[in-house]
Amino acid sequence: LQLIDSIHAGINASFIAANHRQKRFYAVNELGGQTSQGILKSFRYTIPWTQAVETSSCSTMGNDPCHVSIDPKNNMITAANYSSGNIISIKTNKKGDTECHQKINNQHTSEAETTRPRTPHAHQTVTAPFGNFVYACDLGMDAIYVYRIGHRPFSVNRVHTIKTEPGAGPRH
């Protein structure tokens, strides 16, 4: 391996997802105590990846985003906010740039009474290959949340919760 170039993807960029078809990549920044919310940055690049340009920056509406993914239809970015236990879904335009004014915040919560206090810690979001559902692993809630994606109008609504064994803490 030989380093040919590098860019600054933001403070504490914790995860990057690439859309090679539209020559875009997205980075989430865990800002820690610097601000109460993380940042999602969008970049446009050329081949080879030597001239990346930041095209937009959006709040993740939560703390410490640790994962970002792209849906297969390439019109939505999702990110998992670890410390605040929520996921954010952000619409993208036809070029792949984020439309920060079109975003949906889904907060994870417990659906049942338990003897063990639990705190949500969203860890990953993955879109189903056919593009109609998003799965969000939450290690604090011992659950995988299933969301249905609506494209017209843009919506992301929880439809099911898959409970795992207590203490299993699904991450990926």
Buried (B, 14 or more C-beta within 10 A) or exposed (E): EEEEEEBEBBEBBBBEBBBEEBBBBBBBBBBEEEEEBBBBBBBBBEEEBEEBEBBBBBBBBBBBBBBBBBBEEBBBBBBBBBBBBBBBBBBBEEEBBBBBEBBBBBBBBBEEEEEEEBEBBBBBBBBEEEBBBBBBBBBBBBBBBBBEBEEEEBEBEBEEBEEBEEEEBBEE
